[in-house]
Amino acid sequence: MKKSLCLILVIVVQYCNGQTFSFTEWENEKIVEINKEPAHVDFMAYPNVQLAVENDFKKSPWYKSLNGNWKFHYTDQPKKRPVDFYKTDLDDAGWKTIPVPGNWELNRFGLPIYTNIIYPFPKNPPFIDHQFAPVGTYRMNFTVPENWEGKDVIIHFGSVTGAMYLYINGQPVGFSKVSKTAAEFNITKFLKNGNNVLAAQVYRWHDGSYLEDQDFWRLTGIERDVYLLAKNKVSVKDFELNADLDAKYSSGLFNATILVSNTDNAEGTAVVDVFDKEGKKVVSLNNKFSSKQSQVSLSATIKHVSKWSSETPYLYTAVITLKDSKGNIIEAASHKIGFRKVEIKNAQLLVNGKKIMVHGVNRHEHDEVLGHVPTKELMLKDIQLMKQHNINAVRLAHYPNDPEWLRLCDEYGLYVVDEANIEVHGMGVWPGNFDKSVHPAYLPSWEPAFMDRIKRMVERDKNHASIIIWSMGNECGNGKVFFDAYKWIKERDKSRPVQFEQSGEEANTDIVCPMYPPISYMKNYAADKTKTRPFIMCEYAHAMGNSSGNFQEYFDIIKSSPHMQGGFIWDWVDQGIKAKDANGKTYWAYGGDLGAGHLQNDLNFCANGLVAADRSPHPGIYEVKKVYQDIIFKDKDWKKGLITIENNFNYTALSAFDFKWVLLKNGKEIQSGKFTVELAPESVKDTQLNIPAVGDDAEYLLNVFAYTKNATVMLPAGHEVAREQFGSNVKYNYAYAGDNTDNLVVKKNNNSIEFSSGDIAGKFNTNNGQWASYTYKNKPLLKSFPEPYFWRAPTDNDFGSHMPERLGIWRSAHTNRKMTSIKTGEQTAEGV
């Protein structure tokens, strides 16, 4: 142990002294990162309050984007990588270019691989097989604005999938492994006036890849924004804004903690102003700072605060301003905040004291063209579609999303489960048998890597109102590190619960959040009044193919018990990649396509969304919309126009909606009408509809609808939010053709039964149990007759559950059938 510690200390000292990399770090789980900046809230500093409130990063004079086309070199093996890639005088004229952000494989560098559980490389943690371990090398030139003189310069990589070695002007800067959270480095001392050379070498797979075994396309590269930001000698380093509610859920309890970097030990003041939506300042706080690194704490109570929820996403703007000793503004930054309280009481998840029902989906970041490169336009499209289909919650599967997604969820109102970038599926998961002696989640040497991912998520995203639950990861085992991480989160953030599917019902989860639980387990949990934790499925209702047909059965159980609170459907979008075949026809590629058929892949198992890759809705989403609706219509005596209406919204009165009924007779509309409903949230009442008399002479159906009354940013006026149908006896589905004047004649022989009625005649063989003939005017009506058959074409979900292997015997069961007995009925007095 002592030797190991000494070795680690020596390595750290060497890196800190600017020694060159060994280029073995990418296969060493003990080296999590080198010289990365600590995780912090995603924010930008501005020279005045007005720009801070607007919060457009590009308008800050201390921001410079490095996005664009970079020089790029690709190879399939580490031994073929350019080892002198970082040298400033390297001739890269022959290199190709790649867009940044962008995934290699979607820009014709390497093969896109889709695999669910099995790693895309032979598993031998922490090592990678070098026979196929692609390496991509980037180079680009940039200048630093002249007015940044005297400021620290930070380079920000929003996400790099792969292990990245970073050099500036030929000097080693740092090293990063974890994707989906930012990698930032202080590059001040490496810069020079005029042209600067950035060089980065990225290894597609590395020891951290064992922790990123999610069910998605394995794509690589710099996939989020890259930019420079200048930091003043006195600057905001990080801040925490806790917008809570008092015990009565009326007044806002605001607590701000500002971490100030103050390299000159200058005296100054930190000011926090909170503005409402109309721009009115509702609170102003300040405190002085003077030390090299000061932590400034401020608090206030705001009476009768407007609360944030998925239905009422009211946001305030908190502006942090640093001023010098003379009162001059040094810099300002802002963040939207929403006042809400998240609690677990009486085995229920509460938001603002109200039980919520989680109408959720899991969402991967996926663009049919750009892959894992997010765009704001597509984010807005997703949120709009979710709102249109009564979805109110999203689990970030299975990694922190681009911060812009969280800002939009704050703004438009979606409950979020923020999940650490952890999945170790290929090494084994609970429940199951696997070797813990080699599983990273059970080995001390891997613990820092797990903790780093969890801490970076929490520190980056701690101020977002939409995040109501932290998740420590997905399908990764439940080793000691997750009990330690649970304790750390609970101490670090007391405002949110923690969920962890791999915990089952152990101590390190506040929510029992299984995936695909058996119906029997759901029923037993629902009936158990001793349970102290809510039951919210992290994954259920696998939406592959023609699925979601039995979705109502889930909610029949969920609504039977107060501690059953919904779940997150797997999943939101098909992960198809837009491509063209040899004939120029456009299609969506899946596992094994795009030249990767010889590599490990799971075919079309990536296509299991409620919407297609281009966001066109699949049929199953309409069933989801129906079951997820918060306006429920029930039968009281519908034939007399009497129905019961439930308002399951937490905050929205039904006066916000228009209502309509339509009466059908034998499938045709005979009358319709509008009606109004005045019903407070979380209330029930009976409503009388002015419908005409409904008799027993035909099939009658009563359809009832609810529509938005006024347009919002996400929903137009007249958008249908709920519907129900009440139907009558199916006895009159078909019109009666009148009396049949032909007599039915039946003859029984030793081996057959023959019948005739007018021009219709038939014969049934009682020896083999099969039809022999069926004719009309002596002409056969059928070429073949029904026979027993016990098989059907397997669906996508059948293949996923290995149904063809498990039940294959039924495919040919009909070929060896034996007739053991035949029972025939007797003709009744009515001739039947």
N, C-alpha and C positions, 0 to 999 in steps of 0.2 A: 504493500500500500504506500509506504514512504517513497519508494522508487517512482511509483506512478505519479504521486503528487509533485515530486521534484521535476519529473519530465514535463508535466503540464505547466509548471511555473516557468521552466526554462523556455518553453515554446512561447508563452505569453510575453515574457520579457523580450525575446528576440523580435516578435512582431511589433511590440510597442516601440522598440528601438529602430524600426524601419527596415529590418532585415527582409530579404526576399522570401517569397513563399516557397514551400517545399513541393507543392502541387501533389501532396498526398492528403491534404486536408479534406478533400471531397469524399474520402472513404474513411473518415475518422469521426465517429459519433460524439467523441469527447470535445471536439472543436465545433461549437455551435455557430459562432460568427467571430469575426475579427474586426475591431475598430468601428463597428456600427454604432450609431447614435441610439440612446435609449428610446424606447417607444413613447409616443406622446399623441395627443389629440391632433387630428388632421386640420391644420388651420394655416392662415396666411396673415402676415403683418402688413399694415398700411400706414401711411404718414398722417392720416386724419380719420376722424370718426365717420364722416360721410362715406368714404371708400370702404371702411370696415363694415358698415351696415350693409352696403351693397354686396360685399364679399365675393367679388369676381376676381379670382386669383390673377388673371391676366392683366388686371388694371393696377396691380401693385408695382411700384417701381423697383421693388426688391425681388421680383420674380422674372425668370427667363426660361422659356420652354426650350428643351433640347429634342423634342419630338421631330421626326423627319426621316429621311433616308440615310442610313448609316452604311458604311462599308462593312462587308460580311464575308467570312470564310467558314465553310462547313466541311466536317469530316466525320466519318462513322467510327473512328477509333482514336483514342487519346494519343497513341504514339504518332499519329499523323498530324496532330495539331501543330500550328506554327508556334514554336517555343519562344521566338523573339517578337511576339505579337505586340509587346508593350513599348518597343523601342521607337523613339520619336522619328528616327530616320528610316524606318521600315518603308519599303516601297510596296504600297498596297494598291497600286494603280490597276492591277489585274484582278482585284477582288470584285465580287458582285455587290449589290446593295440590297438592303432589306428595310422595310418600313418599321419604325419604332414609334408607338408600340405595334407589335405584330408577332404572330406565332411562326416559327420556322417552317413547320410542316405545311402550313397553308400558303406559304410563299415559295414552295418547291424546294425546300431544304429538308430532306429527310422524309420519313413516312409517318402520317398520323395513325396512331394505334388506339383502338377502342378495346379496353378490357375492363371487366367488372371487378373480379377478385384476384385472379392470378396476375402476379407482377409481370410487366413486359420484359423482364430480365430474370435470369436464374436467381433464386433467392439464396443469399448467403451473407446476411447482414454482418458488418456494415459495407461489405464489398460489392462491386459491380463487375460483371463479366466484361473484360476489355475488348472482346471480339466484336461486340456491337454495343458501343457506348458513345454515342455522338457528342461532338464538341463543336460549339459555335463561337466564333470570335468576332467581336465588334470593334470598329474604330470610327472615331469622328473627331472633328475639330470644332472648337468653340472659342469665343472671346468673352471676357467678363466686362460688363459695363464699367466705364471709367469712374462713375460716381459711386461705385461700391468700394472704393479705396478706404481701407481702415475697418471694413466690416468682415466678419467671418462668412465664408461661403459654404453652404451645405448643398450636396447633390442628393436629389430625391429620386429613387426608383419606386414607383407605386407597387409593382410586383414583378419579380423575376422568377420564372419557373425554371429551376436549374441552379446548380452551385456556381456562383459568380465570383471571379477574381477581378478586382478593379484596380486599374493603374491610371495615374494622371501624369503626363509629361515624363513617362518612363519610370515613375516611382510607384511602389506598391502602396495602395491606399487602404484596402480592406477586402473582406470576404463575407459572403452571405449565402445561406442555404434556403431558409424558409420562404416560401412563396405566399402570395395573397395578403401579406402585410408589407409595409414599406421597408426598404433598405436605404438608410440615409448615412452619409459619411461627411465629415468635416474635411474639406479639401483645401482649406485656406493656404496651408504651408506648401502645397504642391503647385500652386498657380504662379503664373508669370504674366507680365504685360503682353498684350497682343495674342497671338495664336496659342491655344492650349490643345494638347492631344489627349483624348480619352481613349483608353483601350480596355475592353472587358472580355474575359474568356468565360464561357458558360458551359458547364457539363450537364448534358441532358438528364442523366441519372446520377445519384450520389447517395450517401447514407441516409439523408433526409427523405429520399424518395420512398423509403420503407415506411415512412409516416404519412405519405400522401397517396395512399392506394384507394382513392375514391372511384366510384362508378361513373367514369366520364372519359372523354377523349384525353389521351396522354399527349398533350401539346406543350411546346417548350418556347422559352424566350422571354424577352422584355415585353410584357403584355399590358402594362399600364403606363401612365404618363411618366416621363423623365423631365425634371426641371432643376434649375439652380434657384436657391433663395439666399438672400443676403440677410445676415443677422447683425443688428446693432450691438454695440458693446453693452448696452443695457437693453434687454429684450425679454419677451415672454418666452419661456422655455416650454411650459405646459400649463394647463389649467383644468380644474374639475369644477363643474357647475351642477350642483345637486338641487333640482327643483322638485321638492316634496310637497306633501299636503299635511295639514294637522290631523288630529284624530277624528275630527268631524268632517273632514274632506271639504272644508270650506276655504280656509286661508292657505296661502302658499308659504312654504318654509324654504327660503332660498339660502343656500350656503355655497360660497365660492372660495376656492383655494387656488391661488396664483403662484406659480413657481417662476421667479424672476432670475435670469442670468445677468449678473452685474460684475463684469470682469474688472471694472475700475473702482469698485466699492463706492460708487457715486450715491449720493442721497437723492431720493425721489419719492414719488407717490404712485401707488397703484389705485386706479379708479375703476369701479364696475357700475355701469348704468344698465338698467333693464327697461326696454321699451315695449309697449304693447303693439298690436297689429296696426293701429292708427298712427303710430309713431310717438305716442305720448309716453313720457318718462314716468315710470311707476315707482322706481326706487333708484337711489344713487348712493354708493358706498365708496369709502376710500380708506387707505391705510398707507403708512410710510414704509419704505425699505431702504437698506443701506449696506447690508453685508454682500459678500461676493455672490452668494446664491441665497436669495431670500424666499421664504414661503409666506405669502400674505393670505390671511384668512379673513373673510368678510361674511356677514349673515344679515338677513332681514326677514320680516314677515309681511306678506302682501295680502291684505284682507280681500275677501270675495274674489279670489283669483279665477280666471277662466281656465277650465281644466282641459287637459289633453286626453284624447282617446281615439280609437280607430274611427269612431263616428264623428267626433268633434276635435279634429287635430289642430287645436288652437296653439300657436307658437308665439312666444315672446322672443325678442332679440336682446341677448346680453352682450354688451360692448365692454371690452377690457382696454383701458388706456393707461399707458405709462407716461408719467410726466417728470421732468427734471425738477431740481430744487427751486427753479424760478417759475414753475407752472407751465413750461412749454411742453408740447406734446412730443414725445420721443417716438412712440408708435402706438397703434391701436389694432385690435383684432376682435372678431365677433363670432358668436355661435348661437344658433337657434336653440331655445329650451322650451320644454313643455312640462307644465306642472301636473304630475300624476303620482299616485302611490300604488305600488305593486306589493301585494301581501298574499300569504297563504294562511287562511283561517278556516277552521272547521272542515279541513280537507278540501278546501276550494281555493282556486286561484282567483284573486280579486284584483281589479283595477279600479281605483278610486272608490273602494268599498263595495263594488258591484261584481258579482260573478260574471265572468265572460265565457262565451262559448267560442272555442277556437275552430273557426272555419278556415282551415289552413291548407297550404300546399308547400312542398319542398321545391326550391328553385336553384338550378345551376346557372352560372353565368355562361350563356351560350348564344352565339350569333352564327347564323347559317353560313355566313361568308367569312367573318373575322375570327371565328372560333372563340377564344377566351379573352378577346379584347372588348371591353365593355364600351357602350355608347349611351349617352344620355337619352337619345331618341328611343332606343329600344327599351331602356328602363321605364320610360314614361308609357310606352305601349303596353308593357307587362302590367304596370300598375292599373292602367285604364281597363284592361281586360279582366284583371282580378276584381276590380270594383264592379264591373258590369255583371260579373257572375257570382256575386255575393261572397267573395273570398275576403277575409279580414285579417289574415295572418300568414306569415311566410317564415319558413325555416331556411336559413342560409346554408344550403347543403353543398359541400360540407367544409366550409372555409369562410373567413371574413370576406364579404363582397367589397367592391369598390366603394369608397366613402360616399360617393355621389348617390349610390343606391339608398344608403341610410338617410341622407339628407332628404331625399324624395319620399321615403317612408314616413319620416317625421312630418313632412309638409302635407301629404295627402292622406295619411292615416292608415298604416298597416302595423299590426303587432308583429314584432320580429323576435325570433330566436337566433341569436348570434352564436355561431359555432366555430370553435378553434379548428385550425387546419391540421386535423389529426384523423387519420384512418390507417389502421395496420391490418386490414382485413386478410391479406394474403398470408399472414403469420398465424392466424387463428383468432376466433372471437368467442365471446360468451353468448349463448351456451354452446359448448362444443369441447372436444378433446384436442388439445394442442400442447406443444412442448414449451413450457414456460422457461426452460433453461436457455432458450435462444430467442424468445419473444421479447422485443424491445420494451414493451410496457411493463415487464417484470424484472428488468435489469437495471441496476443502479447507474451504470455508465451512460444510459440513455435518458435518465431523468431530466438533466438540464435542457435537453432538446425539447422534451414535452412541455416543461414549464415555460420555456421561452415562447413557445407558440401560444400558450394560453395567456400569459401575461401581456404579450404584444397585442392580442385581440382586445383584452379588457382596457388596457391603457389607451389604445387608439380610439375606442368606441364608447367610452364611459359616459359621454355627455348626451347621447341620443335618446330622446323620449320614446322613440318607437321600439327600442330594445327593452323588452320586459323580462327576458330570460337569457341567461348565459348557458351555453352547452360546451362541455369539455372535449367533445369529439364524437366520432361515429365508428362503430364496429372496430374496436381496437383493443379489447381486453380491459381488465379492471385491476391493474397492478397498484402497488403502493403509491406510485406517483399521482394517481388520480384521487386518492384520499388526501394526499398532501395538497394537490391543486384545489380541491374542493374547499379545504380549510383556508387556503390563501385567498380565494375569491370571496368567501364569506367574510373574511376580515377586511379585505380591500374594498368591497362594495356591499354595504348592508342594505341597499335599496332594491336588489333584484334577487330572485331565486335562481338556483342552479339546477339544470337537468343533465342527466347522463344515462343514456339508454343501456350502456353496458353494466350499469350498477344493478339493474333489475329492481329489487326492493331492498338493496343494502343501504347503508347509512349515507353514502356520498351522492345522493340526489334528493332534491326537494320535491320532485315530481316523478311519479311512476310513468315512464314514457316509453313503452315497448314499441317494437316494430312488428307489424303483421301478427298481432296476438290472436290465438284461437278464440272463437266466439265463446267457448265455454269459460275461458279465463276472464273475458270481459264480463260475462254474466255473474260469475262468482265475485269478482272485485266490486261490481256494481251493487250486489246484494249485501256485501260485508260492511256493516255499520261501524266496525272497529278501525277502519282505515283512517289514517291521519294525513295522507297525501293525495292530491288530485291525480286523476288518471287522464293523461293527454298523450295520444299515440304520436310518436315522432315520425312514423311512417305507417301508412295503411292504404287500403283501396288502390292497389297497384294498377295504374291507369294505362297499361299496355294494351294495344289492340282495341277490340270492341268490349271494353270493360265498364265498370261503374254501374252495372245494371242492378246489383243488389245493394246499392249504397244506402238505401233507406234502412236496411236491417241494422247497420251500424248505429244509426241515430235513434232507432227504436230502443236500443240498449242504453245509449248515452243519455237519452232523456228520461230514463227510468230511475236515475240515481243522481243526487246532487253533486257527488264528487267525480262524476264522469263529465269531461269537458271538451270532447272533440279530439282533433288531431290534424296531422299534416299529410295530405295525399302525396303519394309518390307517383309521378312528380309533375312539375308544371309544363315543361317544354320538351318535345322530341329533340334529341341531340343529333339531328341530321346535318350533314355538311353539303351545301349546294354544289353540285358537280354536273358535268355533261358526259354522256357516253360517246362511243365512237361515232354514232350517227348524229351527234349534236343535240340529243334530247336531254333536257334538264331532269335531274333526279336528286334525291337526298341520299348521300352515301352513309353507310354505317360500317360497323366493324368488319375488317377484311377487305373493304373497298380501298380505292385510291392507291393500289399497289402493295397493300399490306396483307394480302391474303395468306401469305406464307408465315406470318407472325401470329403469335397468340392474339386471339380476338374473340369477342362474344357476340358477333353478328349484329342483329338488330335489337339487342337488349338495351341499347341506348335510346330506343324510340318508344318511350312509355309515358309521354306527356299528355296533359289535357288539351294542349294546343300543339300544332305542328311547328317545325323549325322556323317557318315564316310567320308564326303566330296566328294562323288560321285555326279556328276552333275545331276540335274533334267532337263527334256526337256525344261522347260521354260527359262533356262539360255541362251539357244542359241538364242532365240528371243531377250533377253536383250543384248547379245553380238552384234547382228546385229544392233539394234537401237542405241546402245552406240558407235558404231564405229566412228572414227574421219576422215576416208577417205570415201567420199560420191561419188558414181557414178550415174550420171543422164543421161537420154536419150536426145540426140540431134538429131540424125538420125541413130539409132543403126543398122538398116538393111544395111546401107552403112558404118558401122564401126565407126560412129562418136558419141562419148560420151563426157560428161562434167565431170570433176573431181574436187571435192572440197577438199582442205586440211584444215581440221578444227583443226589440232594440233596448239598449241601456239608456239612451238619451234622446232618441228621436220620436216625437209624437206622430201619429198617423195622419194628422192634419197636413203633413208635408207631402201627402200622396193623393193622387186621383184614383178612384176605383170604378170598375166597370163589371157588369155581368152580361153574359150571353147565354140565351136558352136555345138549345138545338133539339129538333125533332127529326128522328131518323137521319141524323147527320147534317141536317140543313138548319141554318139559323132562322128562327121564327120571330125572335124579338131580342132586344138588348136595351140596356139602360145604365146610367151612371148613378153612383151613390157616394155619399161622404161618410167618413168615419172620424169621429173625435175620440181618440184613445191615447192615453198617456203611455210612456214607456213602461215596460214590464207589467202590462195590464191585460185583462181579458174582458170581453163583453159580447153579448148577443146582438146581432144586427138583423133587422127585417128588410128583405128585398122585395120590391114591388114587381114580382114576376106574375105572368098569367097562370091560370090553372094548369096543373100537370096531371094528365090522366094515365090510364093503363092501356091505352089503345096503340101505343107506339113506344119506341125507345126515346127517352128524353135524357138530355145531358145539360147540366148547368155548369158553365165555366165562369170563374171569378178571377179578376186580375187587379194588380196594384201597379201604378206607374208613378214615376217621379213627376212632381208638379212643376218644379223649377229646375233649370239647368245649373250644373256645377262644372268645374273644370274637367272633371272626369266622366260625368254622366249628363247626357242631354235631357231636356224636358221630354216627357213621354216615354222614358225608358222603362221597360217592364222589370220590376224587381221581385214580383211574387205572383203565383197563380195556383189555382186548384180546380179540380173537376169533380162534380158530384153526378153519379149516374144511377139509372133505374134498372129494373129487372131485365136481364138479357133475353127474356122469353120472346120478345118481339123484335129480335134482330132481323128477321126475314119476313117479308110479306107473305100472307097466307094465300095460296093460289086457288083456293076453292075446293069443293068436294071432289074426290077421285071416284069416278064411276066404274073403274076397272076393279075386278075382284082379284085378290091375292090368292094364288093357288100354290100350295106347298106339297111336294112329294118326297117321302123319305125312302131311300133304298138301303141295301146292305152297306154300301160304301160311299153313299153320297146323299146330299140334300139338294133338290131342285126346286126352283120357285119361278113363277111367272105372274105378271100383272100387266095386261095389255100388251104393249110392244116390248116391254122389259122382261128379260129372262136371265137366269143365272144358275150356276151349278157349283157346289162346294164339296170337295173330296174329304170325307170323314176318316179316311185311312191315313192320309198324310197331313191333314190340317191345312190344305191349300185350296185356293180358288181354282176351279177348272175352266170356267167361262163366265162372261158377263156381256150380254148382247142387247142391242136395240134394233128392232126390225131385222133380226137374224144377223146383224153385222156386229163384229166384236168392237167393244168400246175401249178396251185396254189391251195393249200388247203384252204387258207383264203385270203381275199382281203383287200386292204387298206381301213381304216376307219378314220374319223377325231379323233385326240387325241391331247390334249393340255398340256400334262404334260411330264416331263422327270425326271430322277433320280436326286435329288439334289446333288450338289457338296459341298465340304467342305466350300467354300466361301458362298454358298447359305445358309448353316446352320448358318454361322456367321452373315449374314444379315437378318436372321429370315424369309427367303423367304418361307419355307413351311407353316409357320403360316400365313404370309401375303397373300399368293396367293394360299392357299390350295383349294379354291373353284374350281380352274381349274382342279384339279386332277380327279374329277368325272363329269366334265362338259359334256363330250361326252355321258354319259349314258342317259341323258335327252334331247338329241338333237331332233329337229323337222325340217323336210324338208319343206321349204317354197316355193322354186322355183328351177327349173332346166333350165339351158341355154345350148343348144347344138349348136355346130358350123356346118357349111355346108362344104361339100367336095369341095376343090379347083380344078382348072383345072389340077394341078400337082398331084392330087390324095391324097392330104393331108387333 
